[in-house]
Amino acid sequence: MKKPKKKTRSFSHFTQSDRDRMEALLEQGHLQKEVAEIIGKSEAAVSRERKRRRKRARKYRATIAHQKAAAKRASSKYCGMAVEAHRERKLFIIRELEKCRSPDEIAGRMALEKNYPPIGKDAIYSWLYSTRGNRYAKNLCTMRKKKRAQKRGPKRDMIPNRISLRERPKRGIHAQGDAFLSPKKYGTASGILVVIPDAQLLLGTKTPSLSPKTYTPRIDALLKQTNADTCTFDNGIENKHHEQLSVFTYFCDSHAPWQKPDVENGIGLVRRWFIPDTTNMNDVSEEDLQGYLHVLNGKYRRSLGFRSAYEVGVEKGIITKSFVKKRILAAQKHMVTRIALGVRI
C-alpha cells in the first residue's frame, strides 16, 4: 500500500495591510474567528499575533505590531548562526581547527563519521569571518581574519560573431591556434602556435603582445603558409579580430581547452623540450623559436606511423616541398651560427 502523502501547511507572514485591517476589525468589536475569516488567516495565527504584538495597555496597534515583527525578523538570523546553534559541534570544530584542519576537512569528516549534525564548509567560513568566530581564524592556513574582497576589473570586451566549434564542417584541413606566455614579471612578449592536427605540424612565431592588432596579422601569416580551411581558437580577447583572418574561424566553449587538444599538446612539447614555463620570451629570438619548431616537426611520431610532420604534411597537401626546403635551409644556417658561438639548440 502506498503511504498517504503528508499534508503541507501553507504559511505566510502578516503584512502591514493585514495588521491594519485586523486592528480596525478588533476596534469594531469583531471576534477573532470573524477577523481570521476576513483577512484570510487561521484563528490561531490571529490569536498569536494579537498576544505577541499588543501594547502594554493590552490594545493591539498595527504600526507598533509591524515594527516589533520587523525587528524580530531582522535579529532572527546572524552570521555564524549555524555553528553557534550547536554547542558540542562548535567545540569539535574549534578542536579540529587547532589541529590545523581546514573547514573543508572538518565538514567532510563530520559527514563521514555522522557524530554531529552535518554542516557545510561555507557555514564554517562565515562563522570564522564573523565577530563570534573571528578569534579562531588564526588557525586557518592563511591566518586571514576577514574574507578577501573580490577584485572587479574593467568590463571585458566580447568576441563578435563567434561561431561554435560544433558548427565546423567535418571535411577540410582544420588548424588550431593558441598563445603561450611568459611570467607576468617579464612583460607581454608571447609566442603564437598553430597546429595542423592531420600532420601534427607546428608553426609559430613571436609577438610583442597579445593585443588583437598585433596578434591577428601574425597568426594570419602562419595560416597562409598552409592550406588550412579553418582555424579553431579559445575565447581569449586576442581573437577579437578573427574576422580579418584568411580562413574561417570557430571557437571552443568557455573553459574547454580540451576541445583543441592538438595545439595544447604542441605547446606542451615546446615547453618540455625547449621553453619552460619560467622562460622570459624576450630572451628567445625568432630564429631560436623557428629552430625549436623545426626539430619538433622533424621528430618521428608514433601517431604518424613513425614519420615526421613534414613528410605527412607534404603527402596530404597541407604544405609544399618548397616550404619544407626553406625551413631546412634556415634551420641549418641557424645551427651553423649557433655552433660557431658554442651554443647548442
N, C-alpha and C positions, 0 to 999 in steps of 0.2 A: 504494500500500500504506500502511496505517495504521502509524504508528510505534508500537512497543511501549511501553506505559506504564512509566515508571521505578518501580522498587520503592522504596517508602518504608520506611525503617527506624524502627521504634518504639524509643523510648528513655525510660528512667525512672531517676531518681536512687536511690541506695541509701538506704534508711530505717534508722532505729535498729534496727528488728526484723531487717532483712536482715543488718545488721552483727553483731548478737548471734548469730544462727544461724550466720553464716559463721565467727565466732570459735570457737564450740562445735564445729563440724564439723572445722575445721582442728586443733583440740586433740585430737580423737579420731583424727586421722591420715588423714582422707579426702583424696583427690586433688582438685585444682582442678576437674577435669571433673565429678566427683561433686557437689562443692559447688555448681557452676553449675546443674546439673540440679535439685538440691533447692530452691534459693532462686529459681529461675526467671530466671537471668541468663546472659549468654553467658560462655564460658570466658575470653575476652579481658578482659571487664569485671571479672571476679573477679581476674584477674592484675594488672590496673592498680590496682584497689582495694587489693590486698594489698601492692604495692610502694610506692605513694604514701603510704599511711596507717600503715605499721608504725612501731614504736618504734625507737630506736637499737639496742636489743638484737635487732632483726630479728624481733620477735614481734608479731603482729597483735593489737591490743586494740580492741574495738568502741567503747568510750567515747571513747578518745583519737582514734580514726579519725573518729568523728562530730563531735567538737569541731573537728578540723582542716578537715573538709569545710564545716562551717557558717561558720568564719572565712573560708575562701577564697571562698565564695559571697557573703558579706557585702561583701567588698572587690573583688569582680569587676566591679562597676559603680559609677560615681560621677557626680556632677553635672557635666555638661560633657564627658563622655567622648566623645561623638560628634564634637566639634570637636577635642579633643586627640588623637584616634586618627589623624588625617591631617595631617602637619606642613605640607605645601605648601598645603593647603586652609585651614588655620588662618592661615597668613601672608597668604593672599589676603583672608580675612575681616577681619583686622586692618587691612590696607591700605585696604579699602573703608570700614571704619568711620571711619578717619582722614579720608576724603573726604566725611564727613557722609552716608554711605549708611545706611539703616535695615536691620535684619535681614531684613525682608520683601523689600526691593530686592535684597539680596545673594543670598538664597536663590532668588529668581525669576531673577536673572541667571545664576546657576550652572546652573539647569535649562535656560535658553535656550541658553547657549554650550556646555554639556557639557564644560567644561575640567577639572572636578573631579567626584568622586562627589557626587551630589545630597544636600542636607541641608535640613531644614525650618527655618523661622524660629523655631519654638518651641525647637528644639535650640540655636540660637544665643543666644536669650534666656536659656535655662537656663545656658549657659556664661558669659554676661556676669554673671549674678547669683550665680555660684559663686566660690569663692576663687581659682580658676585664671584666670578671665577678668574678675574684678571691676575691675581697673585700666583696662580698656578701656571700661567702662560710661560714662565721662565723655564719650565720643564720641556717645552717644545724644542725641536732641533734648531729652529731659527731664533728662539727666545724672543719672538716678536709679540708685543703686548697689545697690538691692535692690527686689524686687518689692513693689508696693503691696499692703497687706493688704486683703482684701475686707471691706467693712462688712456686718455681719449685723444687720439691723434687726429690729424686733418681728415676730412671726408675723402674716401678713396674713389678715384675715377673708375668707372666701369668700362669693360671692353665692349665696343659697339658691335652689333651684328654677329654675335658669336653663334657658331653652328656646332651642335653636339657631335661628338665622335660617332654616335650611333647612326648618324645620317651619312657617314662616309661610305662611298661605293666600295664594293669588295675588290673589283678589278682595278688594276693600275699599280704604279710604283709609289708606295707611301713612305714618306720620310717622317722623322720625329725630331723635334728641336728643343733645346733647353740650354740653360747657362749654368756655369759653376763659378763660385765667387771666392774671393779672398776673405780672411777675417776682417771684420769691420775696422779694426785699428789700422789697416793698411790702405784704406781708401776704397774707391769704387771700381778699380780695374777688375775685369772679369774675363772669363773665357766663354766662347759660344761653341756648342757642339751640335752637329746634325748627323743623324744616323739613318742609313737605309737598311731596314731590318732584313730584306731579302738577301742581302750580301754581307750584312754586319759591317758595312763600310762606314768609317768615321771621318768626318770632315769638320774642321774647326778653325777658329780664328780668335784673336783678342779684341776686346772692346774697352775703351776708357771708362764707360759707364753703361748702365742698363736703361738709360732713358730711351724712349721709343725712337727718338730722332737719330740716335747713334746706333741703336741695336738693329733696327729694321733693315737698313741698306746692307749691313754686314751679313746678316743671315740670308738675305735675298741673294747676295753674291755667292754664298756657299751652295744654295739650292740650284742656282743656274749652272753650276759645274756638273750637275747630274741631270738625268731625265725624269726626275721625280714629278708626279702629277699632283700630289697633295702633301701637306705637312701638318703634323699634329702637335699642339702646344698645350701647356698648362695655362692657368688663369693669371699668370704674372702680368703686372701692368706694363712690362716691357713689350708685350704683344699687342698693345693698343692699336698700332698702325698696321695690323695684319692684312688689311685690305689692299695695301700698297705692294704686297708680295706678288711674285710672278706665278705662284701656284695657288690652288685652292687650300684654305686653312680650316682645320677642325680643332675642337677644344675638348679636353678631358672634363669630367665632372669635378666639382670643387673638392679639394683634399683627396684626390685619387690619382697620385703619380704613377700607380701601378698600371694605369691604362696606357702608358707609354714606356713599357719596360726596357726596350732596347736602348733608348738614349740614357736612361737611368743606369743601366749596366755599363754602357760606354763610358759615362762619367766615372763610374766606379773603377773601371780599368785604368783610366788616365790617372785617377787619384792613387791607386795602389802601386802602379809601376813608376810614375814619374813626378806627379804634382800632388803631394799630400794636402790634407785639409788646411794645414797651418801655413802653407806656402803663400808668400806675397806675390801676386800675379804681376806686379810691377817689375819683379826680378826675372820673370820668364819672358824671353824675347819671342817674337813671332816666328823666327827661324827655329828656335828650340821647340816650340809647340808643334810646328809642322813636322819636325823630325820625330817627335814622340808619336804623332798620329801615323806617320809612315811606318814606324816599327810595328805598331799595333795592327795596321792594315796588312802587313806582310806576314803576320803570325798565322800558323796553320790551325784552323779552328775545327774542333770535333763536330760542332753543329753544321759545318760546311763540308763535311766529309774529308777533313784534314787538308782543305785547300784554303788559300788566302782570300781576303775580302776583295783584293784586286782581281784575282782570277775569276771569281764568281761574278763580280760586278761587270767585267767585260763580257762574260758569257751571256749574262741576262740583259745586256744592253743598257745597264744603269750608267756606266761611264764608258769612255772610249780608250783605246790603246794609247793614243797620243797623250791623254791626261795622265795615264799611269807612267809613261816615259818621262814626262815633265817632273812628276813627283819623285821618281827615282833619281833623276839627274840633280834636282835641287837638294835632295837628301844626301847624295854622295858628295856634292860640293860642300855642303854644310859639315858633313862628317870630316872631310879633309881639313877644314878650318878648325874644327874643334880639336882634332888630333894634334894639329900644329901648336895649338895653345895648351896642349897637355890635359884636355878635359874630355871625358867620355860622355856620350849622350845618355 
